[in-house]
């Protein structure tokens, strides 16, 4: 069954928001879960976080950064187009419940992924501090939406064009120094999740991270997304995507994340020569 | 059989074995002795009538040969290629004693391929789909067991939907077995055939996530077959296993076959292959992986196996072809650890030599790299030789040491019994610990062969059929249906009832209320039904009634001829219900329940009365077809009439109503004092007769109202 794109909005030069027709997924989706999307016959199966779901209209929202060949190709689809396959909801749902005082940290397209977590945290009755970061003001997304679900929102940009200047780590350290927190939740680039986990570890602030990995079936069948957590081999697709950031073997994970780096380059070259329309003009 | 030249074929993904020509097939078929007691049939897990199809081949009647195979096998093109015939039909062929056995597998493949090519209009007979009775069965997983089970059930007239989590159906046939051994066009043709039998396939649907089994029950699915295979990759449990360049066979084969990464970058999914590849294991999956690696451009490919060639579990053909293609075999060897470069890529393996110990059942060696695989019966155990470690340069490793059960679906099913390995536990009838949920194939047995999974699917289909009928009889469907969410039923009188509607006709509506009791209301009394303001607690099944024992007498491996169910009723006593297989359809039911005797071509009074009631009630439906069918079938039935086995003292006939469907109840007291109550009714386009045997008249009088109530609760819909 194919799934129609009902709406498409560009949030920044790289990030797209899409509303897809997916009635079954829309009924079941919970915060923290993802779907597998396959564009067409030749497409690969990629995991994308479910950003929002509306059971009554039977739709889900995905927000993605057109970074690789497949996401670029997805970004080129128009409202009314279809993706051939969509499977979900997959992965374990977020379930930290009422933890107390929660600090959410997100960067890049992770800001989109933290939105359903913020919504969930607020609904469960937590105090929510949200810290989001990006390179520059123009790349920031969903600030207004996140404000709705946060008691406090702090913005950090590398160039200081919005909020505080620097990485998300500084406002995080500051917050930890002045306030007590019960839980940290981080989504963003791998290197950022690693740094945040390392920052919170000395203070024993429980930190959940939401990992993203290359996947094939995403049902625990292939093991390509395996990651070592607390000495055990786990699969991001079925055991995650949420893990204890203090237990993740970050060095191993970061190396594994590069296992198809060369192929990604080849795919981009192919895309450039075969799908010229899909290359963005800034 | 002719094959592609090894030097050529290692550069392409086209099929290796080219198949027989028509002349070769006829010649081979003529070697068959057409034994009276054909051992080969017993050697076939799905019991194809092998001599019969081979005789057709010998006569050149390939369409008839295909029809003969398809009577028993939904996937002939697949089985002809992947069955281990040397351990099954061909092993027991009489000619095997002195000469070469008849090439049964090759002939099966020839006939199936002929069918794919010619699609004979009459010869390629579609499965006979007898009028659907709307009974929905869900099959989870579209691999060999699921497809077979679904096909069989559809053939019996059930409304079957297969749920598949991947985007393409076929299970291991699609994602696992490579194109060069099993072309996807062939798999597609066999799957098309099953769909033509009326099976629906929902792909990208992960039962447990997209919908749970309980939700599917609320959607009207009555029985479930879980055939989800062995989908969890085993790793060795040694150091360095998560290095880049190390794949599970599942990942490696899925990328290559399902995602067509051999066509990357035209296809988006990559697979990275190095120059020297080590494949751990020596089953069919390992051979497939090794041969794929070669075709993807590897220079040297090793099979690393802990025992000797004799113990290799792969098909002989595959081992032979792997050798022809230049795969190197490192036998009596296992991997101890892998080490990598600074970027995290595997660069070498530390291997260790073994010798074979005694064929005992002692546990595997923990932490030795042999820890996952289980000892097989009678195979000699590998024992590592101390100090024999050596290193091998490798840049890609494929772990093909077996697969286990994927826990994703079982985890979502409370009350499902699993064994210590995580496989689903079933009884001899393939039923799991959850009533109405059946399982078969690798998820039950652990990783095995395509054909054994098909055998399980086939047997499960027969049992599901018998079980569903048992449920129809005593209304157990309503009783077991896991209590979907409650509804609030507002009556015109202002009263409201919380419960679940379990049966409805134009006239009356049956509700199971919060306590599990049944109440009947006139449909006209109901104002509205609302789900929203009903309490969230599920409505309990009337759990005081339960099946306490099932017994199946089998005349045939797949079709239990008689099932007895002991049902403990609410009143506390147990009623034994016998279900002759024959009541399935009138056609097959000839004479079983003949009451009295009648001459050929005379219409029995009971039928005439029933038909006249039916006509009156359902004028708006097209009853002509039904009339015709009933008459036809009744006349067939008189041809084979049997003498009523009971003495006919105390025969009574009574017309009554089951949820608005007219039925005729005949009560007979046998000379043995037993009461036999036989209910005839027409449901959908089919005629049913249901017999109850009860031990004593007292028991019967006490329990009958409860049985009647259950029958009334059946969701019988006219037309």
Interface residues (C-beta under 8 A of the other chain):
Chain A: X1 X24 X25 X28 X36 X38 X39 X42 X43 X44 X45 X69 X70 X73 X84 X85 X86 X87 X88 X89 X90 X216 X217 X219 X220 X221 X222 X223 X224 X226 X227 X228 X233 X238 X252 X255 X256 X258 X259 X260 X262 X263 X264 X266 X267 X269 X270
Chain B: X165 X166 X167 X175 X202 X203 X204 X205 X206 X209 X210 X211 X231 X232 X233 X235 X241 X242 X244 X245 X247 X248 X250 X251 X254 X255 X258 X259 X260 X263 X264 X265 X266 X267 X268 X269 X270 X272 X343 X344 X406 X407 X408
